[in-house]
Amino acid sequence: MVSKLRRRVAVGALMQEGNTFVPRMTTFEDFERYFVWRGEEMLAGYRGMRTEVPGFLSILEAEGVEVVPLTAAYCVAGGVLARGTFDRLVSEMEAALKAAGDVDGLLLALHGALVVDDQPDGDGEIIKRMRAILPHPLPIGVSLDLHGHITPLMLQPATFHVGYQAFPHIDMFETGQKTARMLLDAIETGSVPAMALAKRHMLISPTCTRTTDGPFVEFVDLARKMEAQGEAKCVSYFCVQPWIDVPDLGFAALVAGETQDLAQQAADKLADAVWAARNNFFPELCDVREAIEIGLASPGLTVVSDAGDAPTGGAAADSAFVLENLLAAGAHKANRLTYLTLCDPEGAALAHRIGIGGPIHTKVGHAFTPNLGMPIEIDGLVAHTSDGRFQIDDGGATGLWVDMGPTATIAIGAIRLVVRSAPAMEWDRGIYTSQGLILADGVLAFAKSPSHFRHSFGAIANRILVANTPGVTPPDMRRIMFRNVTRPLFPQDE
């Protein structure tokens, strides 16, 4: 319980996951498509969500602590963040913190893999700039995504960090709650946990970092056991966003402990255990044509990960590769439906102009990535149009509004192609159901996501396959063309 003499905690958020292989920079307008909230707008804007900041607020409000809202900005993963946009957002947060007067601590919701065009560690810079304003030793608590790129710059004085425990990310709210509880404890005791970092230069494919099943589960269990046995207060594991070409990239164990020595021992123990098992993290992938053939020949619904074009990894979600292979395999002539999405603003706009029921002949694909492939011609009927907005309700970022921009469903025989105007996360079945599509009628459904889609789509899938598709988010770590990472890097190097 926080002391009655200390009753004010500032709260801010700036979340974006970078991908340095994306040719287009992330701008302020990309954040506006999701949200940029200032001051009291935050409290109303987050209402109904189950993400980190609502987790913060639930604990602070229950303890009677005055919340001082700063700035909250969110954007789906994409290219590196332009310095001007970064400074604009961080400067607003700095100004709000300075104007807040006396506070007893600060809670920050960050991703951990934000890359600025001139700074490989945007999150570290945010923490450092906030630390420079908040008098030492007042504590800062930071929540982070499990795929954060953790660096020494983040380990500012009197600052502790808490990472998601789950992937798929269904514990954002709970992570926020845990971070807030630890902050209130630090305020009451006057003591911030010691933080220790252990890095190993290795990459684990996001298709292998699930905490529900697969090769990483034993290390999740080890982390929780270390906490239960008192070896550490909080053990976080960061499997890292692998599609950022920055120095010191790799797996990180980050531990909050009673002392620096104990925390470092725990961090090294977890990092060493993961490193020893590095050969177990090669994903089970299949060729996309094989996945299509399995789906068309099998009973029930086959859900396929188009992992190479994942917008939550920063991809533009505009690849025509899967559609081209579906047409070549005759999926449009099947007796059951196939569902997929593709980002193509001009195609969506044309479908809106034609209207529902009208014939459409156009080229779609690679609107943002002409260097990665060619558009393909399609002939179909406009089956549905919408503004492309829907709210996630299948776990993960529950309550978050997703904005795909003007969106249209085009029927190409038995194929239902959802053509949208902007990349958006494909964690939730809402990418289809919000467009009037009934997945139970399908034989194949594609999700541009390496793993998180399993939480939502797994409930209706008879089988799940991961296709080794091309793009800027390849699931095979050996296919990433790095230039700036610290070498040797496993599995890139022997």
C-alpha positions as CSV (number, residue, x, y, z in Angstrom):
1,M,0.0,0.0,0.0
2,V,1.4,3.4,-1.0
3,S,1.9,5.9,1.8
4,K,-0.9,8.5,2.2
5,L,1.8,11.1,1.9
6,R,2.7,10.0,-1.6
7,R,-0.3,10.2,-3.9
8,R,0.6,11.2,-7.4
9,V,1.9,9.0,-10.2
10,A,2.5,10.2,-13.8
11,V,1.6,7.8,-16.7
12,G,2.7,7.9,-20.3
13,A,2.9,5.6,-23.3
14,L,4.7,5.6,-26.7
15,M,4.5,2.3,-28.5
16,Q,5.8,1.3,-31.9
17,E,7.8,-1.7,-33.1
18,G,10.3,-0.9,-35.8
19,N,11.4,-2.9,-38.8
20,T,14.5,-1.6,-40.5
21,F,13.9,-3.6,-43.7
22,V,10.7,-1.6,-44.5
23,P,11.5,1.1,-47.0
24,R,8.9,3.6,-45.7
25,M,9.4,5.6,-42.5
26,T,6.8,5.8,-39.8
27,T,5.3,9.3,-39.4
28,F,3.0,11.2,-37.1
29,E,0.1,10.4,-39.4
30,D,0.6,6.7,-38.8
31,F,0.2,7.3,-35.1
32,E,-3.0,9.3,-35.7
33,R,-4.6,6.4,-37.5
34,Y,-4.5,4.7,-34.1
35,F,-4.3,7.3,-31.3
36,V,-2.4,10.2,-29.9
37,W,-4.0,11.2,-26.6
38,R,-2.9,14.0,-24.3
39,G,-3.8,14.5,-20.7
40,E,-7.3,13.6,-19.7
41,E,-7.9,12.3,-23.2
42,M,-5.9,9.2,-22.1
43,L,-8.3,8.3,-19.3
44,A,-11.3,8.3,-21.6
45,G,-9.5,6.8,-24.6
46,Y,-8.3,3.7,-22.8
47,R,-11.6,3.0,-21.3
48,G,-12.7,-0.6,-22.1
49,M,-9.2,-1.7,-23.3
50,R,-7.2,-4.5,-21.7
51,T,-3.7,-3.2,-22.5
52,E,-0.8,-1.9,-20.3
53,V,-2.1,1.6,-19.4
54,P,-5.5,0.4,-18.3
55,G,-3.6,-2.1,-16.2
56,F,-1.7,0.7,-14.6
57,L,-4.8,2.7,-14.0
58,S,-6.7,-0.2,-12.4
59,I,-4.1,-0.5,-9.6
60,L,-3.5,3.2,-9.1
61,E,-7.2,3.9,-8.9
62,A,-7.8,1.0,-6.5
63,E,-5.1,2.4,-4.2
64,G,-6.4,5.9,-4.3
65,V,-3.4,7.3,-6.1
66,E,-3.9,10.4,-8.2
67,V,-3.1,9.7,-11.8
68,V,-1.3,12.4,-13.8
69,P,-1.8,11.5,-17.5
70,L,0.9,12.7,-19.8
71,T,0.8,11.6,-23.5
72,A,-0.2,8.2,-25.0
73,A,0.6,7.3,-28.6
74,Y,0.3,4.0,-30.4
75,C,1.1,2.8,-33.9
76,V,1.2,-0.6,-35.5
77,A,4.7,-1.9,-36.4
78,G,6.3,-0.4,-39.4
79,G,9.4,1.3,-40.8
80,V,11.8,3.2,-38.6
81,L,10.4,6.3,-36.9
82,A,11.3,9.7,-38.3
83,R,13.3,11.7,-35.9
84,G,10.9,14.7,-36.2
85,T,7.9,12.5,-35.3
86,F,9.8,10.9,-32.4
87,D,10.9,14.3,-31.0
88,R,7.4,15.7,-31.4
89,L,5.9,12.9,-29.3
90,V,8.6,12.7,-26.7
91,S,8.8,16.4,-26.3
92,E,5.1,16.5,-25.6
93,M,5.6,13.9,-22.9
94,E,8.6,15.8,-21.5
95,A,6.6,19.1,-21.3
96,A,3.6,17.3,-19.6
97,L,5.9,15.8,-17.0
98,K,7.6,19.1,-16.3
99,A,4.2,20.8,-16.0
100,A,2.9,18.1,-13.7
101,G,4.6,19.4,-10.6
102,D,5.6,17.1,-7.9
103,V,5.0,13.4,-8.6
104,D,6.1,10.3,-6.7
105,G,6.8,8.1,-9.7
106,L,6.3,7.5,-13.4
107,L,4.8,4.6,-15.3
108,L,5.7,4.2,-18.9
109,A,4.2,1.7,-21.4
110,L,6.8,1.1,-24.2
111,H,7.3,-1.6,-26.8
112,G,11.1,-2.0,-26.5
113,A,11.9,-2.2,-30.2
114,L,11.3,1.3,-31.3
115,V,13.9,2.3,-33.8
116,V,14.4,6.0,-34.8
117,D,16.1,6.9,-38.1
118,D,19.2,8.1,-36.2
119,Q,18.9,6.1,-33.0
120,P,18.7,2.3,-32.8
121,D,17.2,2.4,-29.3
122,G,14.3,4.8,-29.2
123,D,12.9,3.3,-26.1
124,G,16.2,3.8,-24.2
125,E,16.2,7.5,-25.3
126,I,12.7,7.9,-24.0
127,I,13.6,6.5,-20.6
128,K,16.8,8.6,-20.4
129,R,14.9,11.8,-21.2
130,M,12.2,11.1,-18.7
131,R,14.8,10.1,-16.1
132,A,16.5,13.5,-16.6
133,I,13.3,15.3,-15.6
134,L,12.1,13.1,-12.8
135,P,14.2,13.8,-9.7
136,H,16.4,10.9,-8.6
137,P,15.6,8.6,-6.7
138,L,11.9,8.8,-7.6
139,P,11.1,5.5,-9.4
140,I,10.2,4.8,-13.0
141,G,8.4,1.6,-13.9
142,V,8.4,0.5,-17.6
143,S,6.3,-2.2,-19.2
144,L,7.7,-3.8,-22.3
145,D,6.7,-6.2,-25.1
146,L,8.2,-9.7,-25.0
147,H,9.9,-8.9,-28.3
148,G,11.7,-5.8,-27.0
149,H,15.3,-5.1,-28.0
150,I,16.8,-4.6,-24.5
151,T,19.9,-2.4,-24.2
152,P,22.0,-1.0,-21.4
153,L,20.6,2.5,-22.2
154,M,17.2,1.4,-20.9
155,L,18.7,0.6,-17.5
156,Q,18.6,4.1,-16.2
157,P,19.0,4.7,-12.4
158,A,16.0,4.0,-10.2
159,T,14.2,2.4,-13.2
160,F,12.8,-1.1,-13.4
161,H,11.2,-3.0,-16.2
162,V,8.5,-5.7,-16.6
163,G,8.0,-7.7,-19.8
164,Y,5.0,-9.6,-21.0
165,Q,5.0,-13.2,-19.9
166,A,2.8,-14.5,-22.6
167,F,3.0,-14.9,-26.4
168,P,0.4,-14.7,-27.9
169,H,0.3,-11.4,-26.0
170,I,-2.8,-11.9,-23.9
171,D,-1.3,-10.5,-20.6
172,M,-0.9,-6.8,-21.5
173,F,-3.3,-5.7,-18.9
174,E,-1.8,-8.0,-16.3
175,T,1.7,-6.7,-17.2
176,G,0.5,-3.2,-16.6
177,Q,-0.9,-4.2,-13.2
178,K,2.3,-5.9,-12.1
179,T,4.4,-2.9,-13.1
180,A,2.1,-0.5,-11.2
181,R,2.2,-2.7,-8.1
182,M,6.0,-2.8,-8.2
183,L,6.1,1.0,-8.6
184,L,3.8,1.6,-5.6
185,D,6.0,-0.8,-3.6
186,A,9.1,1.1,-4.6
187,I,7.5,4.4,-3.6
188,E,6.4,3.0,-0.2
189,T,9.8,1.4,0.6
190,G,12.0,3.9,-1.0
191,S,13.8,1.1,-2.8
192,V,13.8,0.2,-6.5
193,P,14.7,-3.4,-7.5
194,A,18.2,-3.9,-8.9
195,M,18.1,-4.6,-12.6
196,A,20.4,-7.0,-14.4
197,L,20.7,-7.8,-18.1
198,A,22.1,-10.8,-19.8
199,K,22.3,-10.8,-23.6
200,R,23.0,-13.7,-26.0
201,H,23.5,-13.0,-29.7
202,M,20.9,-15.4,-31.0
203,L,17.6,-15.0,-32.8
204,I,14.5,-17.1,-32.1
205,S,11.9,-17.1,-34.8
206,P,8.6,-15.6,-33.6
207,T,7.0,-18.8,-34.7
208,C,8.9,-20.6,-31.9
209,T,8.5,-18.2,-29.0
210,R,5.0,-19.1,-28.0
211,T,4.6,-19.5,-24.3
212,T,1.6,-21.8,-24.7
213,D,3.4,-24.7,-26.5
214,G,6.6,-25.4,-28.3
215,P,10.3,-25.2,-27.4
216,F,10.2,-22.0,-25.4
217,V,7.7,-23.2,-22.8
218,E,10.4,-24.8,-20.6
219,F,12.1,-21.4,-20.2
220,V,8.9,-19.7,-19.3
221,D,8.5,-22.3,-16.6
222,L,12.1,-21.7,-15.5
223,A,11.5,-18.0,-15.1
224,R,8.4,-18.5,-13.0
225,K,10.2,-21.1,-10.9
226,M,13.1,-18.6,-10.2
227,E,10.5,-16.1,-9.0
228,A,8.7,-18.7,-6.8
229,Q,11.9,-19.8,-5.2
230,G,12.9,-16.2,-4.4
231,E,15.9,-16.0,-6.8
232,A,14.4,-12.8,-8.3
233,K,11.4,-10.5,-7.9
234,C,10.6,-10.4,-11.6
235,V,12.2,-12.4,-14.4
236,S,11.5,-11.2,-18.0
237,Y,12.6,-12.8,-21.2
238,F,12.9,-10.9,-24.5
239,C,13.0,-13.0,-27.6
240,V,13.5,-9.7,-29.6
241,Q,12.0,-8.3,-32.7
242,P,14.3,-10.0,-35.2
243,W,13.7,-7.8,-38.2
244,I,15.8,-4.8,-36.9
245,D,19.3,-4.5,-38.2
246,V,20.9,-2.9,-35.1
247,P,24.0,-3.7,-32.9
248,D,23.8,-6.0,-30.0
249,L,20.6,-7.7,-31.3
250,G,19.7,-10.9,-29.6
251,F,17.8,-12.7,-26.8
252,A,17.8,-10.9,-23.4
253,A,17.0,-12.0,-19.9
254,L,16.2,-9.0,-17.7
255,V,15.8,-9.5,-14.0
256,A,14.6,-7.4,-11.1
257,G,16.2,-8.6,-7.9
258,E,17.0,-7.8,-4.2
259,T,20.6,-7.1,-5.1
260,Q,22.6,-6.5,-8.2
261,D,24.6,-9.8,-7.7
262,L,21.5,-11.9,-7.2
263,A,19.7,-10.3,-10.2
264,Q,22.7,-10.9,-12.4
265,Q,23.0,-14.5,-11.4
266,A,19.4,-15.1,-12.3
267,A,19.7,-13.3,-15.6
268,D,22.7,-15.3,-16.6
269,K,21.1,-18.5,-15.5
270,L,18.1,-18.0,-17.8
271,A,20.2,-16.6,-20.7
272,D,22.6,-19.5,-20.5
273,A,19.8,-22.0,-20.5
274,V,18.2,-20.5,-23.6
275,W,21.5,-20.3,-25.4
276,A,22.2,-24.0,-24.6
277,A,18.9,-24.9,-26.4
278,R,19.5,-22.7,-29.4
279,N,19.3,-25.5,-31.9
280,N,15.8,-26.3,-30.8
281,F,14.3,-23.1,-32.1
282,F,14.2,-23.8,-35.9
283,P,10.5,-23.4,-36.9
284,E,8.4,-25.9,-38.7
285,L,7.6,-24.3,-42.0
286,C,6.0,-25.4,-45.2
287,D,5.9,-24.2,-48.8
288,V,2.8,-22.1,-49.5
289,R,1.7,-24.4,-52.3
290,E,1.9,-27.4,-50.0
291,A,-0.2,-25.5,-47.4
292,I,-2.8,-24.7,-50.0
293,E,-2.9,-28.3,-51.2
294,I,-3.3,-29.6,-47.7
295,G,-6.1,-27.1,-47.0
296,L,-8.0,-27.9,-50.2
297,A,-7.8,-31.6,-49.7
298,S,-8.6,-31.7,-45.9
299,P,-11.8,-31.5,-44.0
300,G,-12.6,-28.5,-41.9
301,L,-10.7,-25.2,-41.9
302,T,-7.0,-24.9,-42.4
303,V,-5.5,-21.6,-41.1
304,V,-2.2,-20.6,-42.7
305,S,0.3,-18.1,-41.4
306,D,1.6,-15.8,-44.2
307,A,4.5,-15.1,-41.9
308,G,6.7,-13.2,-44.3
309,D,4.2,-10.3,-44.8
310,A,3.1,-9.7,-41.1
311,P,2.1,-6.1,-40.4
312,T,2.7,-6.7,-36.6
313,G,6.3,-7.2,-37.6
314,G,6.4,-4.1,-39.8
315,A,5.4,-5.5,-43.2
316,A,3.1,-3.5,-45.6
317,A,0.8,-6.5,-45.9
318,D,0.6,-5.9,-49.6
319,S,2.2,-9.1,-51.0
320,A,0.3,-10.8,-53.8
321,F,2.4,-14.0,-53.4
322,V,-0.3,-16.0,-51.6
323,L,-3.1,-14.8,-54.0
324,E,-1.0,-15.7,-57.0
325,N,-0.4,-19.2,-55.6
326,L,-4.1,-19.7,-54.7
327,L,-5.1,-18.9,-58.3
328,A,-2.5,-21.2,-59.7
329,A,-3.7,-24.0,-57.4
330,G,-7.3,-23.5,-58.5
331,A,-8.6,-22.3,-55.1
332,H,-11.1,-20.0,-56.9
333,K,-12.7,-23.1,-58.4
334,A,-13.1,-25.0,-55.1
335,N,-16.5,-25.8,-53.6
336,R,-15.6,-24.1,-50.3
337,L,-14.3,-20.6,-49.6
338,T,-10.8,-19.3,-49.1
339,Y,-10.1,-16.1,-47.2
340,L,-7.1,-13.8,-47.4
341,T,-6.3,-10.1,-47.1
342,L,-4.2,-7.7,-49.1
343,C,-3.3,-4.0,-48.6
344,D,-4.0,-2.0,-51.8
345,P,-5.5,1.5,-51.4
346,E,-6.2,2.0,-55.1
347,G,-7.9,-1.4,-55.3
348,A,-10.0,-0.7,-52.3
349,A,-11.0,2.8,-53.6
350,L,-11.9,1.3,-57.0
351,A,-14.2,-1.3,-55.4
352,H,-15.9,1.5,-53.4
353,R,-16.6,3.4,-56.5
354,I,-18.0,0.4,-58.3
355,G,-20.2,-0.6,-55.4
356,I,-21.5,-3.9,-54.0
357,G,-22.4,-6.4,-56.7
358,G,-20.4,-4.7,-59.5
359,P,-17.8,-6.5,-61.5
360,I,-14.2,-5.4,-60.9
361,H,-11.1,-5.9,-63.1
362,T,-7.9,-4.5,-61.7
363,K,-4.4,-5.2,-60.6
364,V,-3.6,-5.7,-56.9
365,G,-0.5,-6.2,-54.8
366,H,2.8,-4.5,-53.9
367,A,1.3,-1.1,-53.6
368,F,4.0,-0.2,-51.1
369,T,6.7,-2.7,-51.9
370,P,7.2,-2.7,-55.7
371,N,10.7,-4.0,-55.1
372,L,9.3,-7.2,-53.6
373,G,7.0,-8.4,-56.4
374,M,4.6,-7.5,-59.2
375,P,0.8,-6.8,-59.0
376,I,-1.4,-9.4,-60.4
377,E,-4.6,-9.1,-62.4
378,I,-7.9,-10.1,-60.9
379,D,-11.5,-10.4,-62.1
380,G,-14.3,-10.6,-59.5
381,L,-17.3,-9.0,-57.9
382,V,-17.4,-6.5,-55.2
383,A,-19.1,-8.4,-52.3
384,H,-18.8,-5.9,-49.4
385,T,-17.5,-2.5,-48.6
386,S,-16.8,-0.8,-45.3
387,D,-14.8,1.9,-43.5
388,G,-12.5,-0.8,-42.3
389,R,-12.8,-0.1,-38.6
390,F,-13.3,-2.8,-36.0
391,Q,-12.6,-3.5,-32.4
392,I,-10.4,-6.4,-31.2
393,D,-12.4,-8.7,-28.9
394,D,-10.5,-12.0,-29.1
395,G,-7.8,-11.4,-26.5
396,G,-4.5,-9.7,-26.8
397,A,-5.1,-6.0,-27.3
398,T,-8.8,-6.3,-26.4
399,G,-10.8,-3.1,-26.9
400,L,-8.2,-1.6,-29.3
401,W,-9.8,-0.1,-32.4
402,V,-8.2,-1.2,-35.7
403,D,-8.4,1.1,-38.7
404,M,-7.8,-0.7,-42.0
405,G,-9.0,2.4,-44.0
406,P,-11.7,2.0,-46.7
407,T,-12.0,-1.8,-47.2
408,A,-13.7,-4.0,-49.8
409,T,-14.2,-7.7,-50.1
410,I,-13.8,-9.0,-53.6
411,A,-15.2,-12.4,-54.6
412,I,-12.9,-14.2,-57.1
413,G,-14.9,-17.4,-57.5
414,A,-14.5,-19.2,-54.2
415,I,-11.8,-16.7,-53.0
416,R,-12.8,-13.9,-50.7
417,L,-10.1,-11.2,-50.9
418,V,-10.3,-8.5,-48.3
419,V,-8.6,-5.5,-49.9
420,R,-7.8,-2.7,-47.4
421,S,-6.2,0.7,-47.6
422,A,-3.7,0.5,-44.7
423,P,-1.7,-2.3,-42.9
424,A,-3.3,-3.5,-39.7
425,M,-2.7,-6.2,-37.2
426,E,-4.1,-9.6,-38.1
427,W,-4.3,-11.0,-34.6
428,D,-8.0,-11.2,-34.5
429,R,-10.7,-12.9,-36.6
430,G,-12.3,-9.4,-36.9
431,I,-10.2,-8.8,-40.0
432,Y,-12.8,-11.1,-41.7
433,T,-15.9,-11.1,-39.5
434,S,-16.1,-7.3,-39.5
435,Q,-16.4,-7.6,-43.2
436,G,-19.4,-9.9,-43.0
437,L,-17.4,-13.1,-43.7
438,I,-18.2,-16.4,-41.9
439,L,-15.0,-18.3,-41.4
440,A,-16.9,-21.5,-40.7
441,D,-17.8,-21.7,-44.4
442,G,-14.1,-21.7,-45.3
443,V,-11.6,-24.3,-46.3
444,L,-8.6,-22.0,-46.0
445,A,-8.0,-18.8,-44.1
446,F,-4.7,-16.8,-44.2
447,A,-3.4,-14.6,-41.4
448,K,-0.5,-12.3,-41.9
449,S,1.0,-13.1,-38.5
450,P,3.7,-15.4,-37.3
451,S,2.1,-16.6,-34.1
452,H,-0.3,-14.3,-32.3
453,F,-3.2,-15.2,-34.7
454,R,-3.3,-18.6,-33.0
455,H,-5.1,-17.2,-30.0
456,S,-8.1,-16.1,-32.0
457,F,-8.0,-18.4,-35.1
458,G,-7.0,-21.5,-33.2
459,A,-10.4,-21.8,-31.7
460,I,-12.0,-22.5,-35.1
461,A,-9.0,-24.1,-37.0
462,N,-8.8,-27.8,-37.7
463,R,-5.1,-27.4,-38.4
464,I,-2.6,-24.5,-38.4
465,L,0.3,-24.3,-40.8
466,V,3.1,-21.7,-41.1
467,A,4.1,-20.9,-44.7
468,N,7.6,-19.8,-45.4
469,T,6.4,-16.8,-47.5
470,P,8.7,-14.0,-48.8
471,G,8.7,-10.5,-47.4
472,V,10.3,-8.3,-44.7
473,T,9.3,-10.5,-41.8
474,P,10.6,-13.9,-42.9
475,P,10.1,-16.7,-40.2
476,D,13.4,-18.3,-41.1
477,M,16.0,-16.2,-39.3
478,R,18.7,-17.4,-41.8
479,R,17.0,-15.4,-44.6
480,I,17.4,-12.0,-43.0
481,M,20.1,-9.9,-44.7
482,F,21.8,-8.1,-41.8
483,R,24.6,-5.6,-42.1
484,N,24.8,-3.9,-38.6
485,V,24.2,-6.6,-36.1
486,T,26.9,-7.7,-33.7
487,R,28.6,-10.9,-35.1
488,P,28.6,-13.8,-34.7
489,L,24.8,-14.1,-34.5
490,F,23.1,-17.4,-34.3
491,P,21.7,-18.9,-36.5
492,Q,23.1,-16.6,-39.1
493,D,26.7,-17.6,-38.3
494,E,28.1,-21.0,-37.4
